[in-house]
Amino acid sequence: MPKGPSGQKRPADAISRAVQIMRIATGEEKESGHNPGTEANRKGGLKGGKARAESMTPERRAEIAKKAAATRWKK
């Protein structure tokens, strides 16, 4: 049986999967798994980016920005 991103089991065939989705939609069954876009999950990334920027020299930040701009305009 295939597993979802969090290791939960879900039906392999299309009909069983459709029935499971219908049960979730009608409230007969709870949806399992995690929501990767929650606020709690984002906090770590936001802190890490800020810490990285604070630890860099202005010259290094400018170098990274120039490289990013060149890549964007390369198209």
Secondary structure, DSSP 4 states (H G I P E B T S, - for coil): --B-TTS-B--SSHHHHHHHHHHHHHTSSPPPS--TT-HHHHHHHHHHHHHHHHHS-HHHHHHHHHHHHHHHHH-
